[in-house]
């Protein structure tokens, strides 16, 4: 069992946002930092991975769908996403091997919670979409592979922070560090003393964007920074876009 866990998800190679979160006192003090996937697919992939490796054994790595895609690109494939195709071609061989070996899901014992299952999309699929307002039937389906003694599930993938109960089981999404939806700035979560706290790191969005543009050689970095640092997509927009992947009919307007 560990005493406290900081959960960082969907960093997407946004090193300045990651640095801001790692500087938080509660993150520095956390016994473990859990990364729930989509770690490097972004404007500073090499630097982001090196920074996290430098944190040593207190980092718990969990695979996301974008991590798989970067490995495929690095080995000659394509992802269909320009940023990921560029990022995958930047990685060193040791970084490709690191991402290729990431597990999904990972279970970690945490004081006050017992076993906590950490995944990206859902426990059974790193690319499956489930949302805060998904039906209980949908939640029961995606959690059907989770052992009964696991009462807390931490996920990522949709970039929107939430926590909710699902038939007495707590589900937590910390939101995104590097590509947040809802409001600008990095989001993360803290698990400590049996309590989950959704956290937001206050950073000037223009400073984050400028830092990314200055440091990255990605050709479209200015547009990326405008979309994901200076201004962000709203949670309402994101829920509408993701709804069909949650098995819902497309709304006609």
C-alpha positions as CSV (number, residue, x, y, z in Angstrom):
1,X,0.0,0.0,0.0
2,X,1.1,3.6,-0.7
3,X,0.0,6.6,1.3
4,X,-0.8,9.1,-1.5
5,X,-1.0,9.1,-5.3
6,X,-1.0,12.0,-7.8
7,X,-2.8,10.9,-11.0
8,X,-1.7,12.6,-14.2
9,X,-3.4,11.7,-17.5
10,X,-3.2,12.7,-21.1
11,X,0.0,14.8,-20.8
12,X,0.3,14.6,-24.6
13,X,3.9,15.8,-24.8
14,X,3.1,19.2,-23.2
15,X,6.2,19.5,-21.1
16,X,5.6,23.1,-19.7
17,X,2.2,22.0,-18.4
18,X,3.7,18.8,-16.9
19,X,6.5,20.9,-15.2
20,X,3.8,23.1,-13.6
21,X,2.0,20.1,-12.2
22,X,5.2,18.4,-11.0
23,X,6.1,21.6,-9.1
24,X,2.9,21.4,-7.1
25,X,3.7,20.6,-3.4
26,X,1.2,17.8,-3.2
27,X,2.7,16.2,-6.3
28,X,6.2,16.5,-5.0
29,X,5.1,14.9,-1.7
30,X,3.1,12.1,-3.4
31,X,4.5,8.6,-2.8
32,X,3.5,7.6,-6.4
33,X,2.7,9.5,-9.6
34,X,0.4,7.4,-11.8
35,X,0.3,8.3,-15.5
36,X,-2.9,7.0,-17.0
37,X,-1.9,7.1,-20.6
38,X,-1.4,9.3,-23.7
39,X,1.9,10.5,-22.3
40,X,4.1,11.7,-25.2
41,X,1.9,12.3,-28.3
42,X,2.4,16.0,-28.5
43,X,4.8,18.8,-29.3
44,X,7.6,17.7,-26.9
45,X,7.6,13.9,-26.9
46,X,11.3,13.2,-26.3
47,X,11.6,15.8,-23.5
48,X,8.4,14.7,-21.8
49,X,9.5,11.1,-21.6
50,X,12.9,12.0,-20.3
51,X,11.5,14.2,-17.6
52,X,9.2,11.5,-16.4
53,X,11.9,8.8,-16.5
54,X,13.9,11.1,-14.3
55,X,11.3,10.8,-11.6
56,X,12.4,7.2,-11.1
57,X,10.5,4.4,-9.5
58,X,7.8,6.5,-8.0
59,X,6.2,6.8,-11.4
60,X,3.6,4.2,-12.3
61,X,3.2,4.0,-16.1
62,X,-0.1,3.0,-17.8
63,X,-0.5,2.6,-21.5
64,X,-2.9,4.8,-23.5
65,X,-4.1,4.4,-27.1
66,X,-1.8,7.2,-28.3
67,X,1.2,5.5,-26.7
68,X,0.5,2.4,-28.9
69,X,0.1,4.7,-31.9
70,X,3.5,6.3,-31.3
71,X,5.2,2.9,-31.3
72,X,3.5,2.0,-34.5
73,X,4.6,5.2,-36.2
74,X,8.2,4.8,-34.9
75,X,8.3,1.4,-36.5
76,X,7.1,2.7,-39.9
77,X,3.4,2.9,-39.6
78,X,1.0,5.8,-39.4
79,X,-1.6,7.0,-36.9
80,X,-3.8,9.2,-39.1
81,X,-3.0,12.1,-36.8
82,X,-0.4,14.6,-38.0
83,X,0.9,15.4,-34.5
84,X,1.2,11.7,-33.5
85,X,2.9,10.9,-36.8
86,X,5.4,13.6,-36.2
87,X,5.9,12.8,-32.5
88,X,6.4,9.1,-33.2
89,X,9.3,9.8,-35.6
90,X,11.1,11.9,-32.9
91,X,11.4,9.1,-30.4
92,X,14.7,7.3,-29.6
93,X,14.8,3.6,-29.7
94,X,14.8,3.3,-25.9
95,X,11.7,5.4,-25.7
96,X,9.9,3.3,-28.3
97,X,10.8,0.2,-26.2
98,X,9.5,2.0,-23.0
99,X,6.2,2.8,-24.6
100,X,5.9,-0.6,-26.2
101,X,6.3,-2.3,-22.8
102,X,3.7,-0.2,-20.9
103,X,0.9,-2.3,-19.2
104,X,-2.8,-1.7,-19.3
105,X,-4.5,-1.7,-16.8
106,X,-2.5,-1.5,-13.6
107,X,-3.7,-2.1,-10.1
108,X,-2.1,-0.2,-7.2
109,X,-2.9,-0.5,-3.4
110,X,-3.6,2.9,-1.9
111,X,-4.2,3.6,1.8
112,X,-7.9,4.4,2.4
113,X,-8.9,2.9,-1.0
114,X,-7.6,-0.6,-1.2
115,X,-6.8,-1.8,-4.7
116,X,-7.2,1.0,-7.2
117,X,-7.4,0.0,-10.9
118,X,-5.8,2.5,-13.2
119,X,-6.5,2.5,-16.9
120,X,-6.8,4.8,-19.9
121,X,-10.1,4.4,-21.7
122,X,-11.7,1.6,-19.7
123,X,-10.3,-1.4,-17.8
124,X,-10.8,-3.6,-20.8
125,X,-9.8,-1.3,-23.7
126,X,-7.4,1.7,-23.7
127,X,-9.4,3.4,-26.6
128,X,-13.0,2.8,-25.3
129,X,-15.0,5.9,-24.4
130,X,-17.1,6.3,-21.3
131,X,-18.4,9.6,-20.0
132,X,-19.5,11.1,-16.7
133,X,-23.1,11.0,-17.9
134,X,-23.0,7.5,-19.4
135,X,-25.8,5.2,-18.3
136,X,-25.5,2.8,-15.5
137,X,-26.0,-0.1,-18.0
138,X,-23.0,1.3,-20.0
139,X,-20.9,1.6,-16.9
140,X,-21.8,-1.9,-15.8
141,X,-20.7,-3.2,-19.2
142,X,-17.3,-1.5,-19.3
143,X,-16.5,-2.4,-15.6
144,X,-17.6,-6.0,-16.1
145,X,-14.0,-7.3,-16.0
146,X,-13.1,-5.5,-12.8
147,X,-12.6,-7.7,-9.7
148,X,-15.2,-7.2,-7.0
149,X,-12.7,-6.1,-4.4
150,X,-11.7,-3.1,-6.6
151,X,-13.9,-0.3,-5.5
152,X,-12.0,2.6,-7.1
153,X,-11.2,2.9,-10.9
154,X,-9.1,5.7,-12.3
155,X,-9.3,6.4,-16.0
156,X,-8.4,9.1,-18.6
157,X,-8.8,9.4,-22.4
158,X,-11.6,11.9,-22.6
159,X,-9.7,14.9,-21.1
160,X,-12.6,16.0,-18.8
161,X,-12.2,15.7,-15.0
162,X,-15.0,14.0,-13.0
163,X,-15.7,11.6,-10.2
164,X,-18.9,9.7,-9.8
165,X,-20.3,6.6,-8.1
166,X,-21.3,3.6,-10.2
167,X,-23.2,1.1,-8.1
168,X,-21.1,1.9,-5.0
169,X,-17.8,1.9,-7.0
170,X,-16.0,5.2,-7.4
171,X,-14.8,6.2,-10.9
172,X,-12.3,9.1,-11.3
173,X,-11.1,10.9,-14.3
174,X,-8.4,13.5,-13.5
175,X,-8.8,15.3,-16.8
176,X,-5.8,16.2,-19.0
177,X,-2.5,17.8,-18.1
178,X,-1.6,18.8,-21.7
179,X,-4.8,19.0,-23.7
180,X,-7.6,19.9,-21.2
181,X,-11.3,20.3,-22.1
182,X,-13.5,22.6,-20.1
183,X,-11.0,25.3,-18.9
184,X,-7.4,26.1,-19.7
185,X,-4.6,24.8,-17.5
186,X,-3.4,21.4,-16.4
187,X,-5.8,19.1,-14.5
188,X,-4.9,16.2,-12.2
189,X,-6.1,14.3,-9.2
190,X,-4.9,13.5,-5.7
191,X,-5.8,10.3,-3.8
192,X,-4.9,10.6,-0.1
193,X,-6.5,9.5,3.2
194,X,-9.4,7.9,1.4
195,X,-10.4,11.1,-0.4
196,X,-10.1,12.0,-4.1
197,X,-9.5,15.6,-4.9
198,X,-9.7,16.9,-8.5
199,X,-7.1,19.5,-8.9
200,X,-6.3,22.3,-11.4
201,X,-2.9,24.0,-11.6
202,X,-3.2,27.7,-12.1
203,X,-0.8,28.7,-14.9
204,X,-1.1,31.6,-17.3
205,X,-2.3,30.0,-20.6
206,X,-0.3,32.4,-22.8
207,X,2.9,31.5,-20.9
208,X,2.2,27.8,-21.4
209,X,1.5,28.3,-25.1
210,X,4.6,30.5,-25.6
211,X,6.8,28.0,-23.8
212,X,5.6,25.2,-26.0
213,X,6.0,27.2,-29.2
214,X,9.6,28.2,-28.2
215,X,10.7,24.6,-27.4
216,X,9.0,22.5,-30.0
217,X,10.1,21.9,-33.6
218,X,6.7,20.6,-34.7
219,X,5.7,22.6,-37.8
220,X,2.1,23.2,-36.6
221,X,3.0,24.0,-33.0
222,X,1.6,27.5,-33.0
223,X,-1.8,26.3,-34.0
224,X,-1.6,23.4,-31.5
225,X,-0.7,25.8,-28.7
226,X,-3.6,28.1,-29.6
227,X,-6.1,25.3,-29.5
228,X,-4.9,23.5,-26.4
229,X,-3.1,26.0,-24.2
230,X,-4.5,29.5,-24.9
231,X,-8.1,28.4,-25.4
232,X,-9.6,25.0,-25.0
233,X,-12.6,23.1,-26.2
234,X,-15.5,23.2,-23.8
235,X,-16.7,20.2,-21.9
236,X,-20.1,20.5,-23.6
237,X,-18.5,20.4,-27.1
238,X,-16.4,17.4,-26.1
239,X,-19.4,15.5,-24.6
240,X,-21.3,16.0,-27.8
241,X,-18.4,14.8,-30.0
242,X,-17.7,11.8,-27.8
243,X,-21.4,10.7,-27.4
244,X,-21.6,8.4,-30.4
245,X,-18.5,6.5,-29.2
246,X,-20.4,6.0,-25.9
247,X,-23.0,4.1,-28.0
248,X,-25.5,6.9,-28.1
249,X,-27.4,8.1,-31.2
250,X,-26.2,11.2,-32.9
251,X,-28.3,14.2,-32.0
252,X,-30.0,16.0,-34.9
253,X,-30.1,19.7,-34.6
